[in-house]
Amino acid sequence: MKIKIQLLQAFLKERKITALDLAKEMEVDVSEIEKLLKGEAVDEKAAHKFIYYFGADEAQHFIDWEAIGKKNPLINESDTNEN
């Protein structure tokens, strides 16, 4: 899983926490958060914990679906075509 770096940086800034703080809250190694902040992919275990921490509805906005070559499974095709 890869995420939109700017969104995670904004989240950390808004909450006034560090990557280490988030890693502790998510119960992952800080290196996993550092990978996300560098635009690198994390393993399935870290991705699962990320989604669990934020909840699927919120996490879907952080995930860089284009970068991982997947469609967001939580978005209906008809929802994206409505303006």
C-alpha positions, 0 to 999 in steps of 0.5 A: 500500500502507498498513500498520498504523502501530503495527506499523512503529513497534514494529519500529523501536523494537525494532530501535532504528533510525530511519525513515532507517535503515530507508529505507537498508536498504530502498533507498528514500527516507526520505519513503516510510517517513515516508508509511507512518508517517503512514498514507499509501499508498506507490507500487508500487515502495516497496511491492515493496521493503517486501515484499521487505525483510520477506518476504511471510510477515512483510510480510502482517502489516504491511499494512493490508488493510482500508484498501486494500480487499483480501483478504490473498492469503496467508490461506486462507478456511478458516484464518480460520474455525478457532478 
